[in-house]
Amino acid sequence: MNKKQRRKLILEVVNNQIGANNPPETKQTLGRLIAEGFSKAEAKDMIACVVLSEMFDMLKGEEVYNEQRYVAALNKLPDMPED
């Protein structure tokens, strides 16, 4: 899988969260970032970074999805998640 395909898959996760309104904070974050002056594409890219960060945390720590941690990272945008 190349970089373009990976990006498409992560953005699909973001779009699915927005479409399903699950968690609702994803859609709220999109609206907030757009209201702050970011384009829709920029906002989705930022949310995608949070998705990737949560996935990385799950893999490195062999943990389950932590919605509280995920939502906290969304609320910090446009500040990016820390490594």
N, CA, C and O atoms as CSV, one atom per row, in Angstrom:
chain,resi,resn,atom,element,x,y,z
A,1,MET,N,N,0.844,-1.173,0.000
A,1,MET,CA,C,0.000,0.000,0.000
A,1,MET,C,C,0.893,1.240,0.000
A,1,MET,O,O,1.801,1.372,0.820
A,2,ASN,N,N,0.618,2.125,-0.922
A,2,ASN,CA,C,1.443,3.329,-1.007
A,2,ASN,C,C,0.881,4.446,-0.118
A,2,ASN,O,O,-0.185,4.318,0.484
A,3,LYS,N,N,1.634,5.532,-0.063
A,3,LYS,CA,C,1.293,6.661,0.814
A,3,LYS,C,C,-0.090,7.236,0.485
A,3,LYS,O,O,-0.861,7.565,1.387
A,4,LYS,N,N,-0.391,7.352,-0.786
A,4,LYS,CA,C,-1.667,7.919,-1.220
A,4,LYS,C,C,-2.834,7.027,-0.765
A,4,LYS,O,O,-3.873,7.532,-0.340
A,5,GLN,N,N,-2.660,5.718,-0.855
A,5,GLN,CA,C,-3.699,4.787,-0.432
A,5,GLN,C,C,-3.896,4.828,1.082
A,5,GLN,O,O,-5.025,4.774,1.569
A,6,ARG,N,N,-2.785,4.923,1.824
A,6,ARG,CA,C,-2.882,5.014,3.287
A,6,ARG,C,C,-3.623,6.287,3.704
A,6,ARG,O,O,-4.472,6.264,4.595
A,7,ARG,N,N,-3.286,7.390,3.046
A,7,ARG,CA,C,-3.949,8.668,3.361
A,7,ARG,C,C,-5.447,8.561,3.089
A,7,ARG,O,O,-6.265,9.032,3.880
A,8,LYS,N,N,-5.798,7.940,1.967
A,8,LYS,CA,C,-7.204,7.776,1.600
A,8,LYS,C,C,-7.946,6.957,2.668
A,8,LYS,O,O,-9.080,7.279,3.021
A,9,LEU,N,N,-7.310,5.912,3.172
A,9,LEU,CA,C,-7.939,5.074,4.195
A,9,LEU,C,C,-8.163,5.836,5.497
A,9,LEU,O,O,-9.221,5.718,6.115
A,10,ILE,N,N,-7.169,6.615,5.912
A,10,ILE,CA,C,-7.318,7.383,7.150
A,10,ILE,C,C,-8.403,8.446,6.999
A,10,ILE,O,O,-9.189,8.670,7.920
A,11,LEU,N,N,-8.446,9.097,5.846
A,11,LEU,CA,C,-9.505,10.093,5.625
A,11,LEU,C,C,-10.874,9.426,5.554
A,11,LEU,O,O,-11.881,10.048,5.892
A,12,GLU,N,N,-10.923,8.182,5.124
A,12,GLU,CA,C,-12.177,7.434,5.130
A,12,GLU,C,C,-12.661,7.213,6.565
A,12,GLU,O,O,-13.858,7.290,6.841
A,13,VAL,N,N,-11.734,6.942,7.462
A,13,VAL,CA,C,-12.080,6.806,8.889
A,13,VAL,C,C,-12.671,8.127,9.397
A,13,VAL,O,O,-13.700,8.141,10.072
A,14,VAL,N,N,-12.009,9.219,9.063
A,14,VAL,CA,C,-12.503,10.542,9.483
A,14,VAL,C,C,-13.904,10.784,8.911
A,14,VAL,O,O,-14.812,11.188,9.638
A,15,ASN,N,N,-14.076,10.540,7.623
A,15,ASN,CA,C,-15.384,10.754,6.984
A,15,ASN,C,C,-16.461,9.857,7.585
A,15,ASN,O,O,-17.605,10.281,7.746
A,16,ASN,N,N,-16.100,8.620,7.916
A,16,ASN,CA,C,-17.067,7.709,8.543
A,16,ASN,C,C,-17.479,8.212,9.918
A,16,ASN,O,O,-18.654,8.146,10.279
A,17,GLN,N,N,-16.518,8.715,10.685
A,17,GLN,CA,C,-16.841,9.254,12.010
A,17,GLN,C,C,-17.770,10.458,11.881
A,17,GLN,O,O,-18.724,10.602,12.645
A,18,ILE,N,N,-17.483,11.311,10.915
A,18,ILE,CA,C,-18.315,12.506,10.705
A,18,ILE,C,C,-19.720,12.100,10.253
A,18,ILE,O,O,-20.714,12.609,10.770
A,19,GLY,N,N,-19.796,11.187,9.294
A,19,GLY,CA,C,-21.089,10.741,8.769
A,19,GLY,C,C,-21.945,10.035,9.805
A,19,GLY,O,O,-23.164,10.208,9.832
A,20,ALA,N,N,-21.313,9.241,10.655
A,20,ALA,CA,C,-22.042,8.504,11.688
A,20,ALA,C,C,-22.232,9.330,12.957
A,20,ALA,O,O,-22.961,8.933,13.866
A,21,ASN,N,N,-21.569,10.480,13.006
A,21,ASN,CA,C,-21.565,11.330,14.200
A,21,ASN,C,C,-21.133,10.523,15.429
A,21,ASN,O,O,-21.718,10.619,16.508
A,22,ASN,N,N,-20.088,9.729,15.218
A,22,ASN,CA,C,-19.581,8.845,16.266
A,22,ASN,C,C,-18.070,8.772,16.216
A,22,ASN,O,O,-17.533,8.162,15.291
A,23,PRO,N,N,-17.365,9.353,17.146
A,23,PRO,CA,C,-17.915,10.147,18.239
A,23,PRO,C,C,-18.359,11.520,17.729
A,23,PRO,O,O,-17.816,12.014,16.742
A,24,PRO,N,N,-19.330,12.134,18.384
A,24,PRO,CA,C,-19.830,13.429,17.913
A,24,PRO,C,C,-18.763,14.522,17.926
A,24,PRO,O,O,-18.867,15.501,17.187
A,25,GLU,N,N,-17.755,14.359,18.750
A,25,GLU,CA,C,-16.692,15.367,18.845
A,25,GLU,C,C,-15.902,15.505,17.539
A,25,GLU,O,O,-15.312,16.554,17.281
A,26,THR,N,N,-15.890,14.464,16.727
A,26,THR,CA,C,-15.177,14.564,15.446
A,26,THR,C,C,-15.864,15.593,14.550
A,26,THR,O,O,-15.213,16.470,13.982
A,27,LYS,N,N,-17.172,15.475,14.435
A,27,LYS,CA,C,-17.941,16.423,13.611
A,27,LYS,C,C,-17.880,17.828,14.221
A,27,LYS,O,O,-17.755,18.818,13.500
A,28,GLN,N,N,-17.969,17.906,15.536
A,28,GLN,CA,C,-17.882,19.200,16.218
A,28,GLN,C,C,-16.524,19.847,15.973
A,28,GLN,O,O,-16.436,21.056,15.758
A,29,THR,N,N,-15.480,19.047,16.004
A,29,THR,CA,C,-14.128,19.558,15.773
A,29,THR,C,C,-13.994,20.068,14.352
A,29,THR,O,O,-13.382,21.111,14.120
A,30,LEU,N,N,-14.557,19.345,13.406
A,30,LEU,CA,C,-14.526,19.794,12.008
A,30,LEU,C,C,-15.169,21.182,11.900
A,30,LEU,O,O,-14.588,22.094,11.312
A,31,GLY,N,N,-16.354,21.334,12.465
A,31,GLY,CA,C,-17.045,22.624,12.419
A,31,GLY,C,C,-16.262,23.732,13.107
A,31,GLY,O,O,-16.194,24.860,12.618
A,32,ARG,N,N,-15.678,23.399,14.242
A,32,ARG,CA,C,-14.901,24.404,14.990
A,32,ARG,C,C,-13.685,24.863,14.192
A,32,ARG,O,O,-13.406,26.059,14.110
A,33,LEU,N,N,-12.966,23.912,13.606
A,33,LEU,CA,C,-11.763,24.269,12.842
A,33,LEU,C,C,-12.114,25.096,11.609
A,33,LEU,O,O,-11.390,26.029,11.262
A,34,ILE,N,N,-13.205,24.763,10.953
A,34,ILE,CA,C,-13.643,25.552,9.796
A,34,ILE,C,C,-14.005,26.973,10.257
A,34,ILE,O,O,-13.665,27.953,9.593
A,35,ALA,N,N,-14.689,27.070,11.384
A,35,ALA,CA,C,-15.051,28.390,11.929
A,35,ALA,C,C,-13.817,29.198,12.306
A,35,ALA,O,O,-13.845,30.429,12.288
A,36,GLU,N,N,-12.735,28.507,12.646
A,36,GLU,CA,C,-11.485,29.191,12.986
A,36,GLU,C,C,-10.692,29.605,11.753
A,36,GLU,O,O,-9.638,30.231,11.871
A,37,GLY,N,N,-11.199,29.257,10.563
A,37,GLY,CA,C,-10.563,29.717,9.337
A,37,GLY,C,C,-9.820,28.662,8.538
A,37,GLY,O,O,-9.230,28.977,7.504
A,38,PHE,N,N,-9.835,27.430,8.988
A,38,PHE,CA,C,-9.187,26.367,8.232
A,38,PHE,C,C,-10.141,25.858,7.155
A,38,PHE,O,O,-11.359,25.881,7.332
A,39,SER,N,N,-9.581,25.403,6.048
A,39,SER,CA,C,-10.430,24.810,5.019
A,39,SER,C,C,-10.932,23.459,5.517
A,39,SER,O,O,-10.394,22.901,6.473
A,40,LYS,N,N,-11.964,22.942,4.864
A,40,LYS,CA,C,-12.499,21.631,5.232
A,40,LYS,C,C,-11.426,20.557,5.081
A,40,LYS,O,O,-11.314,19.668,5.924
A,41,ALA,N,N,-10.644,20.635,4.016
A,41,ALA,CA,C,-9.573,19.652,3.786
A,41,ALA,C,C,-8.505,19.751,4.869
A,41,ALA,O,O,-8.033,18.730,5.370
A,42,GLU,N,N,-8.121,20.976,5.232
A,42,GLU,CA,C,-7.122,21.150,6.299
A,42,GLU,C,C,-7.638,20.592,7.626
A,42,GLU,O,O,-6.907,19.926,8.359
A,43,ALA,N,N,-8.895,20.871,7.917
A,43,ALA,CA,C,-9.480,20.397,9.169
A,43,ALA,C,C,-9.512,18.867,9.203
A,43,ALA,O,O,-9.192,18.261,10.226
A,44,LYS,N,N,-9.893,18.253,8.102
A,44,LYS,CA,C,-9.926,16.786,8.054
A,44,LYS,C,C,-8.521,16.207,8.169
A,44,LYS,O,O,-8.334,15.160,8.788
A,45,ASP,N,N,-7.545,16.869,7.588
A,45,ASP,CA,C,-6.160,16.401,7.714
A,45,ASP,C,C,-5.704,16.454,9.169
A,45,ASP,O,O,-5.009,15.552,9.636
A,46,MET,N,N,-6.089,17.498,9.879
A,46,MET,CA,C,-5.723,17.605,11.296
A,46,MET,C,C,-6.394,16.500,12.106
A,46,MET,O,O,-5.769,15.884,12.969
A,47,ILE,N,N,-7.664,16.258,11.823
A,47,ILE,CA,C,-8.376,15.186,12.517
A,47,ILE,C,C,-7.732,13.841,12.190
A,47,ILE,O,O,-7.618,12.975,13.057
A,48,ALA,N,N,-7.314,13.671,10.943
A,48,ALA,CA,C,-6.633,12.428,10.541
A,48,ALA,C,C,-5.356,12.219,11.352
A,48,ALA,O,O,-5.011,11.084,11.681
A,49,CYS,N,N,-4.660,13.292,11.672
A,49,CYS,CA,C,-3.454,13.174,12.504
A,49,CYS,C,C,-3.806,12.642,13.890
A,49,CYS,O,O,-3.046,11.865,14.467
A,50,VAL,N,N,-4.940,13.051,14.419
A,50,VAL,CA,C,-5.371,12.561,15.719
A,50,VAL,C,C,-5.749,11.078,15.625
A,50,VAL,O,O,-5.437,10.297,16.525
A,51,VAL,N,N,-6.420,10.694,14.537
A,51,VAL,CA,C,-6.752,9.284,14.319
A,51,VAL,C,C,-5.468,8.454,14.304
A,51,VAL,O,O,-5.377,7.423,14.969
A,52,LEU,N,N,-4.486,8.912,13.544
A,52,LEU,CA,C,-3.218,8.182,13.455
A,52,LEU,C,C,-2.505,8.118,14.801
A,52,LEU,O,O,-1.927,7.090,15.155
A,53,SER,N,N,-2.546,9.200,15.537
A,53,SER,CA,C,-1.909,9.226,16.851
A,53,SER,C,C,-2.562,8.207,17.788
A,53,SER,O,O,-1.871,7.490,18.513
A,54,GLU,N,N,-3.885,8.147,17.770
A,54,GLU,CA,C,-4.594,7.180,18.610
A,54,GLU,C,C,-4.264,5.748,18.170
A,54,GLU,O,O,-4.059,4.869,19.008
A,55,MET,N,N,-4.216,5.525,16.881
A,55,MET,CA,C,-3.868,4.193,16.377
A,55,MET,C,C,-2.451,3.815,16.814
A,55,MET,O,O,-2.203,2.679,17.219
A,56,PHE,N,N,-1.539,4.761,16.729
A,56,PHE,CA,C,-0.165,4.507,17.134
A,56,PHE,C,C,-0.091,4.172,18.625
A,56,PHE,O,O,0.596,3.231,19.025
A,57,ASP,N,N,-0.807,4.954,19.444
A,57,ASP,CA,C,-0.824,4.689,20.885
A,57,ASP,C,C,-1.360,3.288,21.175
A,57,ASP,O,O,-0.856,2.591,22.056
A,58,MET,N,N,-2.380,2.885,20.428
A,58,MET,CA,C,-2.955,1.552,20.612
A,58,MET,C,C,-1.931,0.473,20.264
A,58,MET,O,O,-1.787,-0.513,20.987
A,59,LEU,N,N,-1.233,0.665,19.166
A,59,LEU,CA,C,-0.286,-0.350,18.709
A,59,LEU,C,C,0.954,-0.434,19.597
A,59,LEU,O,O,1.414,-1.525,19.934
A,60,LYS,N,N,1.484,0.714,19.969
A,60,LYS,CA,C,2.731,0.695,20.746
A,60,LYS,C,C,2.515,0.188,22.156
A,60,LYS,O,O,3.405,-0.428,22.741
A,61,GLY,N,N,1.343,0.441,22.704
A,61,GLY,CA,C,1.080,0.040,24.072
A,61,GLY,C,C,0.198,-1.182,24.188
A,61,GLY,O,O,-0.152,-1.612,25.287
A,62,GLU,N,N,-0.159,-1.743,23.033
A,62,GLU,CA,C,-1.079,-2.875,23.010
A,62,GLU,C,C,-2.315,-2.564,23.857
A,62,GLU,O,O,-2.758,-3.377,24.668
A,63,GLU,N,N,-2.851,-1.373,23.645
A,63,GLU,CA,C,-4.017,-0.903,24.384
A,63,GLU,C,C,-5.256,-0.953,23.501
A,63,GLU,O,O,-5.168,-1.122,22.285
A,64,VAL,N,N,-6.394,-0.805,24.129
A,64,VAL,CA,C,-7.642,-0.674,23.388
A,64,VAL,C,C,-7.864,0.805,23.092
A,64,VAL,O,O,-7.229,1.675,23.687
A,65,TYR,N,N,-8.771,1.071,22.168
A,65,TYR,CA,C,-9.139,2.441,21.820
A,65,TYR,C,C,-9.576,3.182,23.082
A,65,TYR,O,O,-10.368,2.676,23.877
A,66,ASN,N,N,-9.041,4.391,23.246
A,66,ASN,CA,C,-9.361,5.205,24.402
A,66,ASN,C,C,-10.068,6.469,23.914
A,66,ASN,O,O,-9.423,7.436,23.507
A,67,GLU,N,N,-11.400,6.448,23.960
A,67,GLU,CA,C,-12.167,7.568,23.425
A,67,GLU,C,C,-11.891,8.865,24.178
A,67,GLU,O,O,-11.879,9.940,23.579
A,68,GLN,N,N,-11.672,8.770,25.469
A,68,GLN,CA,C,-11.390,9.976,26.264
A,68,GLN,C,C,-10.090,10.628,25.772
A,68,GLN,O,O,-10.033,11.848,25.613
A,69,ARG,N,N,-9.062,9.833,25.535
A,69,ARG,CA,C,-7.781,10.342,25.036
A,69,ARG,C,C,-7.964,10.920,23.629
A,69,ARG,O,O,-7.409,11.972,23.310
A,70,TYR,N,N,-8.742,10.231,22.791
A,70,TYR,CA,C,-8.990,10.674,21.424
A,70,TYR,C,C,-9.715,12.026,21.410
A,70,TYR,O,O,-9.314,12.944,20.695
A,71,VAL,N,N,-10.765,12.136,22.191
A,71,VAL,CA,C,-11.538,13.382,22.245
A,71,VAL,C,C,-10.689,14.521,22.808
A,71,VAL,O,O,-10.786,15.655,22.338
A,72,ALA,N,N,-9.864,14.231,23.804
A,72,ALA,CA,C,-8.981,15.257,24.361
A,72,ALA,C,C,-8.034,15.786,23.293
A,72,ALA,O,O,-7.768,16.986,23.235
A,73,ALA,N,N,-7.526,14.894,22.450
A,73,ALA,CA,C,-6.626,15.315,21.365
A,73,ALA,C,C,-7.382,16.134,20.324
A,73,ALA,O,O,-6.845,17.110,19.800
A,74,LEU,N,N,-8.619,15.752,20.019
A,74,LEU,CA,C,-9.432,16.548,19.087
A,74,LEU,C,C,-9.641,17.955,19.631
A,74,LEU,O,O,-9.564,18.934,18.890
A,75,ASN,N,N,-9.906,18.049,20.926
A,75,ASN,CA,C,-10.177,19.352,21.544
A,75,ASN,C,C,-8.960,20.268,21.542
A,75,ASN,O,O,-9.101,21.486,21.646
A,76,LYS,N,N,-7.776,19.695,21.425
A,76,LYS,CA,C,-6.548,20.494,21.401
A,76,LYS,C,C,-6.209,21.026,20.013
A,76,LYS,O,O,-5.378,21.924,19.882
A,77,LEU,N,N,-6.843,20.483,18.978
A,77,LEU,CA,C,-6.535,20.959,17.629
A,77,LEU,C,C,-6.834,22.442,17.507
A,77,LEU,O,O,-7.845,22.880,18.056
A,78,PRO,N,N,-6.041,23.231,16.839
A,78,PRO,CA,C,-5.055,22.850,15.828
A,78,PRO,C,C,-3.680,22.444,16.379
A,78,PRO,O,O,-2.767,22.172,15.599
A,79,ASP,N,N,-3.518,22.399,17.704
A,79,ASP,CA,C,-2.260,21.884,18.243
A,79,ASP,C,C,-2.227,20.381,17.982
A,79,ASP,O,O,-3.167,19.662,18.320
A,80,MET,N,N,-1.164,19.925,17.392
A,80,MET,CA,C,-1.050,18.531,17.015
A,80,MET,C,C,-0.731,17.642,18.217
A,80,MET,O,O,-0.099,18.084,19.177
A,81,PRO,N,N,-1.177,16.375,18.153
A,81,PRO,CA,C,-0.855,15.437,19.242
A,81,PRO,C,C,0.649,15.294,19.404
A,81,PRO,O,O,1.408,15.356,18.437
A,82,GLU,N,N,1.054,15.104,20.634
A,82,GLU,CA,C,2.467,14.912,20.910
A,82,GLU,C,C,2.832,13.470,20.639
A,82,GLU,O,O,1.986,12.577,20.685
A,83,ASP,N,N,4.119,13.255,20.352
A,83,ASP,CA,C,4.595,11.889,20.119
A,83,ASP,C,C,4.651,11.125,21.405
A,83,ASP,O,O,5.028,9.953,21.410
